[in-house]
């Protein structure tokens, strides 16, 4: 076996030239330096919140308390605070306490750079230099390629996973994570975070955790690799639990569905949403991440447009207005943008 020391962790390179297994991560995660950096990243744009101010008032003591509770393995997540948000559909968020969110950020800081290089390029959720607009832009590239710049027909298979975060199986997730995490202490900490929330017996991740975003990508990367390497879906793109495949052959797309369903069910214990699976002609417009892509241009999804117009009539902060104008700058939205000026 070959060992290599990097700036962030000690890495064991498998003798057969295979995957990389990270060992001894725990003390990098729980170091006061990493915890302080995690705090700074977490508190950004949250300075005025009372719980943030309270934690910061005794910052040194709080960071040291976290460090020693992790080091002694007495750390446990406190119960989550549940609430609902509407964006536009109702989502049940579970908010962790500040102390726990600092720990989650500290874990994310160390694990992200271990797992992200393993992800396919066209996975766009919760990744640096990715995001919704990058995902929409890449889908447009795929559509242009398959249609020869919209001069011929092509189709898109669009799918959504039913109750995705609620359905993530804890044992399956841990097995995937542990393929790259050999450190026993880090495994203990990850299990602690995973077990801190259940929607049903040994299933579910809280929507509010930064670790949940990373764990979701790790979980679905198994599916991404299957799509690219086993099913040979060249023009495949995924954002969280929404994924699309573009092809000039609708029969090929139809043939993928039973294979996709079987893999999700058997390997990841997930199911496709029965009402959100469709094969659609590109010329009809492809709805993805809030936009509808049509030949040579894109527009806002109708529900998104209505929501923006409704909010344009309210008194909005400068930041909110800039956010909406940013959304509109990525599509044919000049008339709507005038409502904010």
Secondary structure as UniProt FT lines:
FT   STRAND          2..5
FT   STRAND          10..13
FT   TURN            15..16
FT   STRAND          20..23
FT   HELIX           26..29
FT   HELIX           32..43
FT   TURN            44..45
FT   TURN            47..48
FT   HELIX           50..57
FT   HELIX           59..71
FT   TURN            72..73
FT   STRAND          81..86
FT   STRAND          90..95
FT   HELIX           98..115
FT   HELIX           116..118
FT   TURN            121..122
FT   TURN            125..126
FT   TURN            128..129
FT   HELIX           132..146
FT   TURN            147..151
FT   STRAND          155..161
FT   TURN            162..163
FT   HELIX           164..167
FT   HELIX           170..178
FT   TURN            179..180
FT   HELIX           184..195
FT   TURN            201..202
FT   TURN            207..208
FT   HELIX           210..225
FT   HELIX           226..230
FT   STRAND          236..239
FT   TURN            240..241
FT   STRAND          242..247
FT   HELIX           250..263
FT   HELIX           264..268
FT   TURN            274..275
FT   STRAND          278..281
FT   HELIX           282..284
FT   STRAND          286..288
FT   TURN            289..290
FT   STRAND          291..294
FT   TURN            295..296
FT   STRAND          297..300
FT   HELIX           302..312
FT   HELIX           318..328
FT   TURN            329..330
FT   HELIX           334..337
FT   HELIX           338..340
//
